[in-house]
Amino acid sequence: MRTVSALEAGLSSTTRKCFVAMPITTPPDRVADYEGDADHFGHVLEYLISPALREVGYQVIPPAASGSTLIQAEIVKNLVQSDLVLCDVSTLNANVMLELGIRIALNRSICLIRDNLTTRLPFDMSIINTYEYSSSLNPWSLRGEVEALSAHIQATRNSNPENVNPLWRYFGLTLRAESPVEQVDEKDPWQAKFELLASQVDSLVKQQHDGPTPRPAADPAVVAEQAAQDEAAIADAPPHVRDLLREATRIAGEVNARIVPSEIKDDEVVLDLGVYVLGLSRREDIINLGHRMGLRVRFLGGQSPDSPAA
């Protein structure tokens, strides 16, 4: 998917900027809901959201895959500095919800949208006017969708000249500025704040996705024995399945968890976590890796990240 630059779009350096927070990938278990389009949300950005934003004069800042601290710092920077943040809360993606929460905490303007398949939003979001678009992206109705979304974005801007968050305005809250802290070095104060926020976000993401503190490291001899057992268990599996299982074992090992293949087929792998904790982000990494290899991945056992460790 090609991103149009501000220069190509004829935008000046003073053009309003809108950061888009939305799912980057389509969850493998939801691809069928989106007519088999594995890059559905990429197409939503390219053919619906970006044209609608440009029509009302915004420079589009697309979402970036999260991961490293540098990328998270850039996301936080965009959440802080953008004139508007448009959040597509379709599928209730956890990363989008986190970014929405940061923007709300900053008391800056937001614009919410969702597709017609996401029918139930959390109760505390129901007071925010949320635009619903058709997930089909039919070419014969797409132009009308773009115009309707543009009108929604424009109405959001017109109704909020103070550029504040609708939740704060709804509850009559105000933000009290704190005294600036003197810098102890020559680092740009904004950059220092971004780095601090990025560090805090990174910590929150790890706590949210990976659950309790990892178990103490196992005895090296036990680890070696388990590794030999794991290799023996997958010796007869197809090569692409072996590659997936080895990578899944590595990902689980980052939090001292262990994955045992329960069922292996040419197009599906069932992984048993037993009593181990494996956070949502790592499960999604394994599921997405399997999807790229043409494999469906399912998990058995394992504790929820919100559950106490056994």
Secondary structure, 3 states (H helix, E strand, C coil): CCCCCCCCCCCCCCCEEEEEECCCCCCHHHCHHHCCCCCHHHHHHHHHHHHHHHHCCEEEECCCCCCCHHHHHHHHHHHHHCCEEEEECHHHCHHHHHHHHHHHHCCCCEEEEEECCCCCCCHHHCCCCEEEECCCCCHHHHHHHHHHHHHHHHHHHHCCCCCCCHHHHHHCCCCCCCCCCCCCCCCCHHHHHHHHHHHHHHHHHHHHHHCCCCCCCCCHHHHHHHHHHHHHHCCCCCHHHHHHHHHHHHHHHCCCCCCEEEEECCCEEEEECCCCECCHHHHHHHHHHHHHCCCEEEEECCECCCCCCC
